[in-house]
């Protein structure tokens, strides 16, 4: 078996330590064979038989590039040191090996799929490492902060333990705040037959309630017939998807879709979050047996684009400072909204500067994929492992970076502070609120 890897950060995570202490070899073997033979055998065999170990995936990975091109951070090496060892040994690996596999899968891969774009055969290494996470979850070896978040999803159907009365109070609070600007503004709750159900992620009512305020202003100015649910299903995020607890992931996605179906809306518009969009558009829906989602789903980027194209909102002032755009993996590489985002940004900003590389080739934020949700113990490793992103940001000379994804936003904020870049980090809607026209008849 491959020797256990030594890492310079020396993090102690109670979720990994206590989880491993409860393991015995027979359970490990049973779990590995259950997953490899029951949940991914055909696809996995194709990938394993196809890989020629060329290493072209290496320079696609921000972990590899940011850690002095240490070969153990190459995507193929991460697969070799986890999944291939499990296959080769028919599941007979030690608890210490599972702990190492968990650290690699949860904290050294963002499942961003950039490496797959550079693989000559298109092998989905992110999916393979998600199988490793699945195995670690079933073995009970998950970083504690990430497990706590998955537990919150399981108990409350949102990732922040927000109770229903707290959720409703937050919406009413933001409605009252926004009415100081637009007296007629309402945040309609449980309105049947609306054109749009607007959904957000758990941290918005908890930490970023102003984004709900901004969305309400945008909907009102654009004249959108919209609603938000007062009941479970309002949170579109899903960290259980990243912990490997796909059963809870399925429950959360089912609640989200059923909320929209209960309200008989025409489509769901999701706020600026990448992983949440991936969970309803590409992962959770398939776990539930749907090839695609049962109700049309539009990401905020596409929604803003359509509002501008249709003339429902108008830009009346522009941002003069130099601006750059981060391309979130799950909505750019994963959904192809690159040009939609640029249309919106260029409409608002006089001095737009591209990162290099950009669009589907842009570097990951090193926070998505559940990595930032592994919590403070892993923060130093996370920001060290995205030095390449800091260099990319600094090279633009921009004073503002637009980051249309919550996990990316938090991750890039950490990079900006850690590397002292002096750049202001915003969502698209933050700038829209500065740039759009609010008709006189709506104003206070």
Residue pairs with C-beta under 8 A, 6 or more apart in sequence:
1 85
1 89
1 93
1 94
1 97
2 80
2 81
2 85
4 96
4 97
4 100
5 72
5 81
5 100
5 104
7 103
7 381
9 378
9 380
9 381
9 384
11 103
11 107
11 377
11 378
11 381
12 377
13 143
13 144
13 374
13 377
13 378
14 144
15 141
15 142
15 143
15 144
15 145
15 146
15 147
16 99
16 102
16 103
16 141
16 142
16 143
16 144
17 99
19 99
19 102
19 139
19 140
19 141
19 142
20 95
20 96
20 98
20 99
20 141
21 95
22 140
23 95
23 98
23 139
23 140
23 141
24 95
25 92
25 93
25 94
25 95
27 139
28 91
28 92
28 93
28 94
28 95
28 98
28 139
29 90
29 91
29 92
29 93
30 91
31 91
31 135
31 138
31 139
32 86
32 91
32 93
32 135
33 90
33 91
34 138
35 131
35 134
35 135
35 138
36 44
36 86
36 87
36 91
36 131
39 131
39 134
40 127
40 131
43 127
44 83
44 87
44 128
44 131
47 123
47 124
47 128
48 84
48 87
50 121
50 123
51 76
51 79
51 121
51 123
52 121
53 76
54 120
55 74
55 76
56 118
56 119
56 120
57 74
57 75
57 76
57 115
57 116
57 118
57 119
57 125
58 64
58 69
58 71
58 74
58 75
58 76
59 65
59 69
59 118
60 75
60 114
60 115
60 117
60 118
61 73
61 74
61 75
61 114
61 115
62 110
62 112
62 114
62 363
62 364
62 366
62 385
62 386
62 388
62 389
63 73
63 108
63 109
63 366
63 385
64 70
64 71
64 73
64 74
64 75
65 387
65 388
66 366
66 384
66 385
66 386
66 387
66 388
66 389
67 73
67 384
67 385
71 77
72 78
72 81
73 108
73 385
75 109
75 115
75 125
76 125
78 104
78 105
78 108
78 109
78 125
78 129
79 125
79 128
79 129
81 100
81 101
81 104
82 100
82 101
82 104
82 105
82 129
82 132
83 128
83 129
83 131
83 132
85 93
85 97
86 93
86 101
86 132
86 135
93 101
98 135
98 136
98 139
98 141
99 141
101 132
101 135
101 136
102 132
102 133
102 136
102 141
102 142
102 143
104 129
104 132
105 129
105 130
105 132
105 133
105 136
106 133
106 136
106 142
106 143
106 146
106 370
106 371
106 374
107 143
107 371
107 374
107 378
107 381
107 382
108 385
109 125
109 126
109 129
109 369
109 371
110 329
110 364
110 365
110 366
110 367
110 368
110 369
110 371
111 126
111 129
111 130
111 242
111 368
111 369
111 370
112 126
112 329
112 333
112 364
112 368
112 369
113 124
113 125
113 126
113 329
113 333
113 334
114 329
114 333
114 361
114 363
114 364
115 125
115 126
116 122
116 123
116 124
116 125
116 126
117 333
117 360
117 361
119 125
126 369
130 244
133 242
133 243
133 244
133 370
134 244
134 246
135 244
136 142
136 244
137 243
137 244
137 245
138 244
142 150
142 243
142 244
143 374
143 375
143 377
143 378
144 375
145 373
145 374
145 375
145 376
145 377
146 239
146 242
146 243
146 370
146 373
146 374
146 375
147 243
149 159
149 239
149 240
149 243
149 373
150 239
150 240
150 243
150 245
150 248
152 158
152 159
152 160
152 161
152 202
153 159
153 238
153 239
153 240
153 248
153 249
153 251
153 252
154 240
154 245
154 248
154 251
155 161
156 162
156 163
156 232
157 232
157 233
157 235
157 251
157 252
157 255
158 167
158 202
158 232
158 234
158 235
158 237
159 201
159 202
159 203
159 235
159 237
159 238
159 239
160 202
160 203
160 205
160 206
160 235
162 170
162 202
162 205
162 206
162 235
164 230
164 231
164 232
166 205
167 205
167 230
167 234
168 189
168 230
170 205
170 209
170 212
171 187
171 189
171 205
171 212
171 228
171 230
172 187
173 209
174 187
174 209
174 210
174 212
174 213
174 216
175 185
175 186
175 187
175 216
177 213
178 185
178 187
178 213
178 216
178 217
178 220
179 185
179 444
180 444
181 217
181 438
181 443
181 444
182 217
182 220
182 221
182 438
182 442
182 443
182 444
183 444
184 220
184 442
185 216
185 217
185 220
185 442
186 216
186 220
187 212
187 216
187 228
188 194
188 226
188 227
188 228
189 227
189 228
189 229
189 230
190 227
190 229
190 230
190 231
190 263
191 226
191 227
191 263
192 227
192 263
192 264
193 263
193 264
193 265
194 225
194 226
194 227
194 263
194 265
194 266
195 224
195 225
195 226
195 265
195 266
195 267
196 219
196 224
196 225
196 226
196 227
196 265
196 266
196 267
196 268
196 269
197 226
197 227
197 228
197 229
197 259
197 260
197 263
197 265
197 267
197 268
197 269
198 215
198 219
198 226
198 227
198 228
198 268
198 269
198 270
198 271
199 228
199 229
199 233
199 234
199 235
199 236
199 256
199 259
199 268
199 269
199 270
199 271
200 211
200 212
200 215
200 234
200 235
200 236
200 270
200 271
200 273
201 235
201 236
201 237
201 271
201 273
201 276
201 406
202 235
202 237
203 237
203 406
204 211
204 212
204 271
204 406
205 212
208 406
211 271
211 272
211 427
211 429
214 429
214 430
214 432
214 433
215 271
215 429
217 433
217 438
218 224
218 307
218 313
218 429
218 432
218 433
218 436
219 226
220 442
221 312
221 313
221 436
221 437
221 438
221 439
221 442
222 307
222 312
222 313
223 312
224 312
226 269
227 263
227 265
228 234
229 259
229 262
229 263
231 259
232 255
232 259
233 255
233 256
233 257
233 258
233 259
233 260
233 262
234 259
235 252
235 256
236 256
236 268
236 270
236 271
236 273
236 276
236 277
236 279
236 280
237 273
237 275
237 276
237 279
237 406
238 249
238 252
238 253
238 275
238 276
238 279
238 280
238 284
239 275
239 370
239 373
240 246
240 248
240 249
240 252
241 249
241 275
241 278
241 279
241 283
241 284
241 370
242 275
242 369
242 370
242 373
243 370
246 287
249 279
249 283
249 284
249 287
250 284
250 287
250 288
252 279
252 284
253 279
253 280
253 284
253 285
253 287
253 288
254 288
256 268
256 280
257 280
257 285
257 293
257 294
257 295
260 268
260 295
261 294
261 295
265 295
266 295
266 296
267 295
267 296
267 297
267 298
268 280
268 295
268 296
268 297
268 298
269 298
269 299
269 300
269 303
270 276
270 277
270 280
270 297
270 298
270 299
270 300
271 300
271 406
272 299
272 300
272 301
272 404
272 405
272 406
272 409
272 427
272 428
272 429
273 405
273 406
273 407
274 328
274 329
274 330
274 331
274 334
274 368
274 404
274 405
274 406
274 407
274 408
275 330
275 368
275 369
275 370
275 405
275 407
276 406
277 297
277 299
277 330
277 331
277 334
277 335
278 330
278 334
280 293
280 297
281 293
281 297
281 334
281 335
282 334
285 291
285 292
285 293
285 294
298 306
299 331
299 335
299 337
300 404
300 428
300 429
301 331
301 337
301 340
301 341
301 344
301 404
301 428
302 337
302 340
304 340
304 344
304 428
304 429
304 432
305 337
305 340
305 341
305 343
305 344
307 313
308 315
308 343
308 344
308 347
309 343
313 432
313 436
313 437
314 436
314 437
315 347
315 348
315 435
315 436
315 437
316 435
316 436
316 437
317 434
317 435
318 348
318 349
318 350
318 435
319 348
319 349
319 350
319 400
319 431
319 434
319 435
320 350
320 351
321 351
321 398
321 399
321 400
322 351
322 352
322 353
322 396
322 397
322 398
322 399
322 400
323 345
323 349
323 351
323 352
323 353
323 398
323 399
323 400
323 401
323 402
324 352
324 353
324 354
324 355
324 393
324 396
324 398
324 400
324 401
324 402
325 341
325 342
325 345
325 352
325 354
325 355
325 358
325 401
325 402
326 355
326 362
326 365
326 401
326 402
326 403
326 404
326 405
326 408
326 412
327 333
327 338
327 341
327 355
327 358
327 359
327 360
327 362
328 365
328 368
328 403
328 404
328 405
328 408
329 364
329 365
329 368
329 369
330 368
330 405
331 337
331 404
331 405
332 338
332 341
332 359
332 360
332 362
333 360
333 362
336 360
338 358
338 359
338 360
341 404
341 428
342 352
344 428
344 432
345 352
345 402
345 428
346 352
347 435
348 431
348 432
348 435
349 431
353 396
353 397
353 398
354 396
355 362
355 363
355 392
355 393
355 395
355 396
356 392
356 395
357 363
363 386
363 388
363 389
363 392
364 386
364 389
365 386
365 389
365 403
365 405
365 407
365 408
365 411
365 412
365 415
366 382
366 383
366 385
366 386
366 389
366 411
366 415
367 382
367 407
367 408
367 410
367 411
367 412
367 414
368 405
368 407
368 408
368 411
371 378
371 382
371 411
372 382
372 407
372 410
372 411
372 414
373 407
374 382
379 414
382 411
382 414
383 414
383 415
383 418
383 419
386 411
386 415
387 419
389 412
389 415
390 415
390 416
390 418
390 419
390 421
393 401
393 412
393 415
393 416
393 421
393 423
394 419
394 421
398 423
399 422
399 423
399 424
400 423
400 424
400 425
400 426
400 431
401 412
401 416
401 423
401 424
401 425
401 426
402 426
402 427
402 428
402 431
403 409
403 412
403 425
403 426
403 427
404 427
404 428
409 425
409 427
412 425
413 425
415 421
416 422
416 423
416 425
